[in-house]
Amino acid sequence: MATHNRLSLPPSDGSSRFSQASLRFTSADPPVDKKRIPVGVIEVDTYPPAELTDLLVYNSLTSESTRHVVTANAQFYVMAERLRRFRKCLERAEYVCADGFSIQLACSLLAKTPIVRCPGVDLVRDLCKEGASYGLRVYLLGGSPGSAAISARVLSDRYPGLEVVGTDCPPLDFEKDAETLNAVLSRLADARPQVVFVGLGAPKQEYFIDQHIRPLRISVAVGVGGTFEMISGRVPRAPGWVRHIGMEWCYRLLKEPRRLWRRYLIGNLEFLFILTFRYLLGGDPEQEPCS
């Protein structure tokens, strides 16, 4: 496997940004083998957050095709069990990182491989921070009304050099109306971002990236769920010690019980059931995931 090193030379402007980015790796190209481990019906990458960030900065500056980044949690796993389309979408994604503690725990129990969590909100910040030195062009799509615009100002102020080339908060079910969908895609294409953060929630954001953003050939597309609400300050994030012990989901449930109770209480119990009775106890799945 090709070895990976952090870039040691100072960044510069103009066309040299591309050659600078290529020096992040000792080989001419980034590693081609995916550090993936099987976790039930999905596979999860084991890249540490810093290494994943470097790979994505490299991809954003050099890739001519879209690299889809999935930030997976228990909800994603349950949907992958149920929905064949969603499972296939995750299989096509170039990167699947463990956003939630539940996926991190499953990697340890099922694959016997400890991994480091890579929450979507941290990945957005890290990618913007590292990419700012190269004038990275990013676009924020989705979120609640106004949250993407506020997040754009926060990120621009925090990381000088970062170029937020657009934000968009399309109406609910916009993808079902051809005229509205085409308008959203036209604005996105005209902005020419290198990275697009898509906060439409799962599975919509994964389907949208797979079906509509890949043809635009935007270098990196990251599904980020409710990240814009956190970066904008509309939803407080759990304290560091709560995140460290894997209880951020509980903190969020206490803050937004009406919106999240079904996802965390029912969803997490279903994930635990699948993990325990199908895999830890050696049982087979009761049925093939449906389409």
Helices and strands as residue ranges (DSSP letters): H 16-22, E 36-39, E 42-45, H 49-62, E 67-72, H 74-82, H 84-92, E 95-98, H 101-110, H 120-131, G 132-134, E 137-142, H 147-158, E 163-168, G 174-176, H 178-191, E 195-199, H 204-208, I 209-213, G 214-216, E 220-223, H 227-231, H 240-244, H 248-255, H 257-261, I 262-266, H 267-273, I 274-280
